[in-house]
Amino acid sequence: MPERPTAANLDPQARADVGDAPPPEIEEFIRFCHHRKAAEWPELYDEMCAVAARGEFNGWGHEQFADHGLTFALSGMPRLAGWVRVTLATHPEVVEMGAGATHGG
């Protein structure tokens, strides 16, 4: 039977960064997605994936997010979940944007 993925057997870099603050651009992305869909983890992850797939944040796709240290791979989930937790805990307020607005870039 295959071994179930756990924090102990995921990418060591992903585990090391679980409690760290994200890069500023990624923190902004997390807040942008949370504003669009006021959900918690893991539902917010779905919104983040959709935004990245459509290039709705600064025109960035998955490659640009990876260049900034964010991947949507299973091995990166612990770090991303930690970044979401830290970002929403330290900046719970969200600036209102008009309906249908997209982030510039």
Helices and strands as residue ranges (DSSP letters): G 7-9, H 12-16, H 24-36, H 43-54, H 62-67, G 74-76, H 77-90
